[in-house]
Amino acid sequence: MSLLHPQLAVFMAVIEEGSFEAAARRLSVTPSAISQRMKALEDRLGQVLVLRQLPVKPSPAGKRLLRRVRPMQTLEAEAVAEFSAAPGPSRQTVAVAVNDDSLHTWVISALAELHTAHDYIFDVRVDDQDHTLELLRGGTVLGAVTGQSKPVQGCNVIPIGSMRYFPIASSDFVSKHFGQGFNAHSINEAPLIVFNRKDDLQWRLVRKVTRAKVSPAVHYLPTSLGFLDAAALGIGWCMAPESLVMPALKSRRVVVVDEKLWLDVPLYWQFAAVRSQTLENVTRGIRAAAARHLRGQK
C-alpha cells in the first residue's frame, strides 16, 4: 500500500529503476500508464522532471523534487508500519552514500547490525568522501558519509571520527625509489596509485611534503582492496586507510614509505532533517560503528 500520490510514486519508481519499463514492472502497471502519469506530473509542475535516456536520470527540477519526496517515502513506510495489522517491523529500503574506504572498513558492519535489528534493506551508492554529498543534495540518498562538515540545505550533520591514511608501498619499491628519502625528486620519479580522478589524498600528502611541481606517472585503480595488492606487487605507492593496511604491515607485504607521514581525514554523517525513526536508527548505527573503527574527532 502506498500513501504517496500515484504520480509521485511513478516518479520515484522511474528514477530508482532507471526506465519506464522497469518502473511498470515494479508497480504492476503498463509502461503506457507510467508514461501518462509521468507526463501528467510534469504538466502539473510545469517542469521536465526526468531525462528520457537509459538509464533515466532526474533533471535539475527532478532533483529538487527528489530531495522532497525521498524523505516522504521513509515517513510513509513508517506510517504504514504503525497502522499495519501484520506483526513485526515493515521492511524498508534505505538509500545511503559512502566512500569506498569506509564501505570496506566499517560501514558494512553497521549495515549488518541495522538489518538484523530492523530488517532494513540497503541501497548503497559509492563515491569519494568529498563527493557523496552530491548524491544527498540530488535526493538520491537519505544520508551520506562525507568529508564535508557544512550541512546540505535541509540536512543535519554529525562528526563521526577521522580515518587515518598512511603512504605505503612494497619494501623493494621503497628501496628503489625512496632510498634517498620521500622528497620532490623521488615523488616525481616514483609511479603513484590513485583511486580515480576525484581522489586527491595522494596529492594532499605530496603538498604536505613539498610545494615543488611534480608530475609522477599515475595508475588509476578504483578499488580499495586492490590498492593493497597493487602496492604489494610493486607497481606504485599509494595512501591506504589504517584499518586496511595494518595486517599487511604486520606481514610485511607492504611498508610505510615514511613513518613520520600520514593524513587524518575527518568524516561526517549527513542526513535528511526529518523526524523519522528510521533515520534515528540508521544514525545511531552509523555512529556506533564509526566509534569502534575511526579515530575520535579532535
N, C-alpha and C positions, 0 to 999 in steps of 0.2 A: 504494500500500500504506500502511495506517495501523497504527501500533503502539498508538494510543490505544484504550482500551476503547470499543466501539461506542456505548455510551450517552453517553460524553463527546464522541465525535466528532459525534453528533447534536446535543448541547447547543451545541457551538461552531458548527456549521453553521446552526442555527436563529438564534443571536444574530447571526452575520455576514451571513446572507442576509435576515433580517428577517421571515421567515414559514416556516411548516411546509412549505408547497408548494414554495417556492424551495429549502429545505434538501433536500427529497425529490429534486428535480431534480439538485441538486449531488451527492448521494450515490447516485443511481440506484436509489432505493427508492420505495415508495409513501408518500403522506402519512400513511396509517394506521400504517405501520411507524415513521415518525418520531414520531407521537403516542404510540405504545405505548412506545417506548424512552425518550422524554422523561418519560412518566409513571412508568416503572419507576425511572428515576434519581431523580426527586423522592420516590418512595416509599422508596427505599433511603436517601436522606439525610434524609428527614423534613422537607423544606422545599420550598416553591414556589420554583422557580428562574427561571421566565420569566413575564412578564406577557403574557397572551394577548390582544394587541391588534395593530394594524397601524401601524407595524412592531413586531414583537415586541421587548420590552425585557427586560433581566435584572432580576429582583427584587433587593432588598438581599442576600439569600442567594446569588442568582445572580452578583452582582458579586464576592462573596467567592470563589466557585468559579472565576470567570473569571480573577481575579488569579493563581490557582494553575495553571490549565490553559493560559493563553496562553503562558507560557514553555515549558511542556511541548511545545507544538506545534513551537516552534523547535528544541528539542533532538531531538524526534522526526525532523524533517526532516533535521537534521544526521546523525543515526544512520543513517537510510535511505540518505542520500547516501554515507556512508562504506562501506556494505556493498553498494551498488548496482554491478552489472556495467556499467552504462551509462557511457560516457566523459563527462568534463566535469562542471561543477557542477550540482547539483539546484536547479531553480528554486523559490524560496521567496517567500512573501508576507510582508512586514514591515509591521506597522501602527505608525505614529508620529503624534504630535500636535505641531502647530506653530502659532504665531501667524501671522496673515495677512501682517504686515510681513516677518517672516523668510522666509516662503514665497516672497514676491515679490522678495526682495533677495539671498538667498544659499543657502537650503535646496535649491532646485531643482537648483542646480549640484552640490551634494553627492549628491543622489539620482541624478542622471545619471551621475556618476562611479562610484557604487556599482553601478548597474545594468550599466554597461559592464564593470566588473571582475568582478562576481559574479552577474550575471543576476537580481538581486533584483527582485521586483515589489512596489511600494509602495502601501499603503492609508493615505492621508494624511488625518488629521482636523484641522480648523482651529478654533481658539478663541483668545480673548485670552490673552496670555502669563501672566496671573495665574490662568487657569482651565484651562489644558491639563492640569494635574496631576490634575484630576478624572477625565479620561479614563484616565490612568495608574493612578490609585487604584482606578478601577472595573474595571480589567482589559481595557479596550477596546484599548489600545495597549501596545507593549513599551517604548517610550521617548517622551520629550516634551521639546521645547524650552520652557522655563518661566522665569518671573521669580522663582520661589521657590527659595531656597537650602536650605531644610530638606528632607531626603530623605523621600519617602514610605516607609512601612514596607516592607521587602523590596526597596528600590531603592538604587542608587548615584547620586551626584550629582557633576558636574564643571562648574566655571565655564568658560564658553567665550568670554566677552567682553561688551562693552557696545554697545548700539545707541543712537546719539545722535539726538535728535529736535529739530527747530527749529520755532518758530511761524512759519507762512507765510501769505501772502495775496497778492492782486494789488496792484500798486502803487497803483491807483486806490482800492482798498478801504482800504489803509493811510492814504492821504492823507485819505480821507473820515472814517474812524473813529478813527485813531490819530495824527492830526496834532499833538495836544497830549500825546502820549505814551501808553504802554501802562500804564494805571493803572485803579483800581477803577471810575471813572466810564466810561471808554471801553470797558473789558471788559464792563460791564453793558449798554452800548448796542449793541455790535457782535455780529452773528449769529455763532454758533460751529458748526463742523462736527465731529461726533463719530461714531466708527465704529459703536458700538452702546452699549447701556446698561451694558455691563460695562467700557467703555473710560473710564479716568479720567485719561489722560495730560494732556488739556487742563486738567482741574481741578487736577492737581498743579502745573502751571505757574502757574495762577491763584493758588493758595495760596502759591507762591513769591514772587509779586508783591505780594499784598495779603491781609489777613485780613478785609477787609470782605465782607459778604454780597452776592453778585452773582447775578443771575438772567437771563442773556442768553437770547435766542431760540436754539434748538438745532436744527440739521439733523442727522438720523441717516442716515448714508450708509455702509453696511457694505462698502466696497471700498477697498483701499489705493491702487490706481491712480486710482480715482475721486476720491480726496481732492485730488490734484494738479489734476485737471481742474476740480473744483468751486471750489477756491481760485483758480485762474487765471481762472475765469469770474466771480469776484467775489461768490459767494453767502455767503462767510464766511471766517473764519480757522481754522486747524487746526494740529495737530502732525504733522509728517511725518518719516520716517527720512532720515538724511543721504544714504545711497546713492541713494535715490529722488529726492530733491529737488535734488541738485547740478546735474544737467543743466538742470532748469527754472530754477534760479537763474542759471546762466550765460547762458541765452537770455532772461532777464528775463520769463519767463512769470509767475513769482511772485517775491516778495521776502521777506526775513526781517523779521518785524514789529519785532523788537528784537534788534540784533546781540549784545547782552550776555546774552541769554537762550537757554538750551537745557536739555534734560534728557538725562542718560545713564541708560539702563535696563539694568542687569546681566541677562544671560541665562545659563541653566544647562541642561545636558543631564542629565536623569534617566532611568534605565533599569533594567529588572529585574535584580536581583543574582543572576544565574545564570552559570555557566561555559559561555558559548556563543560559538563562533567567529563566528556571525552578528552577535551584539551587539558583539563586539570590532571587527568590520569596520565596522559602522554607526557606532559611536562614533568610530573613527579618521577616518571620512569626514566626520562632522559637525564634529569638532574642526578638521580641516584646512580645510574651507570657512569655518568661523567665523573662523579665524585670518586668512584672506585678506580678510574683509569687515567684521569687527567691530573695535571698539577694544579694546585689551588691558585685562584686569581690573586695577584699581588695588589 
